[in-house]
Amino acid sequence: MQLICMNPPFTRSSIDNLLFGSVPISHRPKLSVSLQKLLDQRDLKASVQAGLAAVFLAQADQYLEREGR
């Protein structure tokens, strides 16, 4: 059996757009585009609207073997 242990950033992106933490507002659009491109390149099915935790989970899912946890 395989185990993946993670500690993703569980911040809400809907209030004050905390998706990128304390990064200045002017930098966030470029970061969002870069993150979406990275998700597309790695074929990760995750919404950046849901926050970074969704990205962590999608990444872990690609590494998880059958019957893994």
N, CA, C and O of each residue as an XYZ file, in Angstrom:
276
protein
N       0.850     -1.179      0.000
C       0.000      0.000      0.000
C       0.894      1.241      0.000
O       1.992      1.228      0.556
N       0.427      2.267     -0.606
C       1.156      3.520     -0.714
C       0.463      4.590      0.119
O      -0.761      4.595      0.246
N       1.260      5.501      0.689
C       0.722      6.600      1.488
C       1.351      7.896      1.032
O       2.571      7.984      0.896
N       0.533      8.898      0.796
C       1.019     10.242      0.488
C       0.580     11.150      1.623
O      -0.611     11.253      1.919
N       1.526     11.797      2.248
C       1.245     12.699      3.365
C       1.561     14.123      2.927
O       2.674     14.410      2.487
N       0.582     15.012      3.049
C       0.763     16.390      2.574
C       0.282     17.382      3.629
O      -0.465     17.041      4.546
N       0.728     18.592      3.466
C       0.250     19.697      4.282
C       0.006     20.899      3.359
O       0.757     21.874      3.378
N      -1.059     20.809      2.551
C      -1.327     21.912      1.622
C      -1.783     23.167      2.362
O      -2.265     23.091      3.492
N      -1.628     24.307      1.722
C      -2.072     25.566      2.337
C      -3.588     25.682      2.265
O      -4.140     25.919      1.191
N      -4.252     25.522      3.371
C      -5.709     25.580      3.395
C      -6.179     27.003      3.691
O      -6.711     27.290      4.764
N      -5.969     27.881      2.722
C      -6.459     29.245      2.852
C      -7.615     29.435      1.886
O      -7.683     28.787      0.842
N      -8.499     30.309      2.239
C      -9.628     30.604      1.365
C      -9.200     31.625      0.331
O      -8.613     32.653      0.667
N      -9.496     31.340     -0.926
C      -9.149     32.291     -1.980
C     -10.299     33.238     -2.283
O     -10.129     34.185     -3.051
N     -11.461     33.002     -1.698
C     -12.631     33.826     -2.022
C     -12.694     35.123     -1.214
O     -13.304     36.096     -1.658
N     -12.087     35.146     -0.062
C     -12.111     36.358      0.764
C     -10.739     37.015      0.715
O      -9.749     36.409      1.125
N     -10.669     38.220      0.229
C      -9.423     38.968      0.105
C      -8.400     38.275     -0.793
O      -7.216     38.606     -0.735
N      -8.828     37.325     -1.618
C      -7.962     36.622     -2.559
C      -6.622     36.241     -1.937
O      -5.586     36.797     -2.301
N      -6.640     35.316     -1.018
C      -5.437     34.871     -0.322
C      -4.711     33.749     -1.056
O      -3.829     33.112     -0.481
N      -5.061     33.497     -2.301
C      -4.471     32.406     -3.052
C      -2.946     32.483     -3.073
O      -2.276     31.453     -2.998
N      -2.403     33.667     -3.171
C      -0.952     33.842     -3.208
C      -0.432     34.579     -1.978
O       0.616     35.222     -2.024
N      -1.164     34.479     -0.897
C      -0.706     35.058      0.365
C      -0.572     36.568      0.318
O      -1.504     37.268     -0.078
N       0.584     37.069      0.722
C       0.788     38.519      0.828
C       1.420     39.124     -0.421
O       1.922     40.248     -0.375
N       1.401     38.396     -1.532
C       1.950     38.922     -2.780
C       1.130     40.149     -3.182
O      -0.096     40.133     -3.063
N       1.785     41.206     -3.653
C       1.047     42.414     -4.051
C      -0.035     42.118     -5.099
O       0.141     41.261     -5.965
N      -1.122     42.820     -5.005
C      -2.259     42.626     -5.907
C      -1.841     42.735     -7.368
O      -2.371     42.015     -8.214
N      -0.909     43.614     -7.676
C      -0.489     43.814     -9.067
C       0.204     42.579     -9.658
O       0.248     42.435    -10.880
N       0.741     41.693     -8.827
C       1.436     40.499     -9.301
C       0.508     39.294     -9.459
O       0.860     38.328    -10.137
N      -0.641     39.343     -8.858
C      -1.517     38.164     -8.792
C      -2.062     37.692    -10.133
O      -2.130     36.483    -10.354
N      -2.456     38.588    -11.041
C      -2.951     38.091    -12.338
C      -1.899     37.266    -13.090
O      -2.220     36.228    -13.669
N      -0.654     37.726    -13.079
C       0.417     36.997    -13.762
C       0.652     35.634    -13.089
O       0.872     34.631    -13.768
N       0.603     35.609    -11.768
C       0.769     34.349    -11.045
C      -0.369     33.381    -11.350
O      -0.140     32.180    -11.497
N      -1.584     33.892    -11.444
C      -2.737     33.034    -11.767
C      -2.587     32.409    -13.148
O      -2.864     31.224    -13.330
N      -2.150     33.202    -14.119
C      -1.941     32.687    -15.479
C      -0.836     31.633    -15.476
O      -0.976     30.588    -16.112
N       0.257     31.897    -14.768
C       1.366     30.941    -14.699
C       0.939     29.640    -14.027
O       1.307     28.555    -14.477
N       0.174     29.749    -12.965
C      -0.304     28.555    -12.271
C      -1.223     27.741    -13.167
O      -1.124     26.515    -13.201
N      -2.111     28.404    -13.889
C      -3.020     27.682    -14.787
C      -2.239     26.983    -15.891
O      -2.569     25.855    -16.256
N      -1.210     27.632    -16.430
C      -0.375     27.003    -17.461
C       0.319     25.764    -16.907
O       0.401     24.740    -17.585
N       0.814     25.854    -15.688
C       1.475     24.712    -15.053
C       0.504     23.554    -14.863
O       0.854     22.398    -15.099
N      -0.715     23.867    -14.438
C      -1.737     22.824    -14.285
C      -2.042     22.160    -15.627
O      -2.174     20.938    -15.705
N      -2.153     22.957    -16.665
C      -2.445     22.422    -17.996
C      -1.298     21.539    -18.501
O      -1.535     20.477    -19.076
N      -0.054     21.983    -18.283
C       1.114     21.215    -18.734
C       1.185     19.858    -18.044
O       1.583     18.866    -18.656
N       0.805     19.815    -16.792
C       0.882     18.568    -16.025
C      -0.430     17.791    -16.039
O      -0.567     16.765    -15.373
N      -1.388     18.295    -16.807
C      -2.708     17.673    -16.925
C      -3.357     17.466    -15.556
O      -3.946     16.419    -15.286
N      -3.240     18.475    -14.704
C      -3.852     18.426    -13.379
C      -5.248     19.013    -13.459
O      -5.437     20.135    -13.928
N      -6.213     18.254    -13.003
C      -7.602     18.693    -13.015
C      -7.917     19.359    -11.679
O      -8.453     18.730    -10.767
N      -7.578     20.635    -11.582
C      -7.818     21.380    -10.345
C      -8.222     22.809    -10.687
O      -7.735     23.391    -11.657
N      -9.093     23.349     -9.899
C      -9.531     24.728    -10.079
C      -8.730     25.640     -9.154
O      -8.703     25.433     -7.941
N      -8.086     26.640     -9.724
C      -7.366     27.597     -8.880
C      -8.350     28.487     -8.125
O      -7.978     29.160     -7.164
N      -9.593     28.487     -8.561
C     -10.632     29.233     -7.854
C     -10.883     28.642     -6.472
O     -11.319     29.339     -5.555
N     -10.603     27.353     -6.336
C     -10.860     26.661     -5.073
C      -9.712     26.787     -4.086
O      -9.802     26.285     -2.966
N      -8.639     27.446     -4.484
C      -7.482     27.597     -3.606
C      -6.413     26.576     -3.930
O      -6.629     25.681     -4.747
N      -5.262     26.702     -3.295
C      -4.133     25.836     -3.601
C      -4.296     24.411     -3.087
O      -3.622     23.504     -3.576
N      -5.159     24.197     -2.129
C      -5.374     22.844     -1.621
C      -5.843     21.926     -2.748
O      -5.441     20.763     -2.800
N      -6.683     22.427     -3.644
C      -7.169     21.628     -4.774
C      -6.017     21.232     -5.693
O      -6.013     20.129     -6.241
N      -5.049     22.115     -5.864
C      -3.873     21.828     -6.690
C      -3.040     20.726     -6.038
O      -2.595     19.802     -6.719
N      -2.827     20.817     -4.726
C      -2.081     19.790     -3.997
C      -2.757     18.434     -4.138
O      -2.089     17.431     -4.388
N      -4.063     18.395     -3.981
C      -4.790     17.129     -4.067
C      -4.734     16.528     -5.467
O      -4.594     15.315     -5.616
N      -4.842     17.369     -6.489
C      -4.766     16.872     -7.859
C      -3.376     16.308     -8.151
O      -3.250     15.292     -8.836
N      -2.344     16.955     -7.640
C      -0.977     16.478     -7.821
C      -0.785     15.130     -7.119
O      -0.216     14.203     -7.697
N      -1.248     15.025     -5.902
C      -1.116     13.769     -5.149
C      -1.856     12.643     -5.850
O      -1.383     11.507     -5.874
N      -3.001     12.946     -6.416
C      -3.800     11.929     -7.093
C      -3.039     11.303     -8.263
O      -3.215     10.120     -8.555
N      -2.202     12.084     -8.927
C      -1.432     11.546    -10.049
C      -0.353     10.567     -9.584
O       0.040      9.682    -10.343
N       0.124     10.711     -8.368
C       1.174      9.832     -7.849
C       0.629      8.623     -7.099
O       1.331      7.631     -6.901
N      -0.598      8.716     -6.695
C      -1.190      7.660     -5.880
C      -1.443      6.405     -6.712
O      -2.038      6.460     -7.789
N      -0.980      5.281     -6.189
C      -1.207      4.005     -6.857
C      -2.576      3.444     -6.468
O      -3.201      3.915     -5.518
N      -3.020      2.466     -7.190
C      -4.306      1.833     -6.902
C      -4.294      1.321     -5.454
O      -3.307      0.736     -5.007
N      -5.380      1.539     -4.738
C      -5.542      1.172     -3.334
C      -4.681      2.023     -2.390
O      -4.602      1.729     -1.198
N      -4.038      3.074     -2.911
C      -3.233      3.951     -2.059
C      -4.103      4.887     -1.257
O      -5.298      5.027     -1.519
N      -3.502      5.520     -0.288
C      -4.223      6.445      0.586
C      -3.465      7.751      0.677
O      -3.902      8.673      1.366
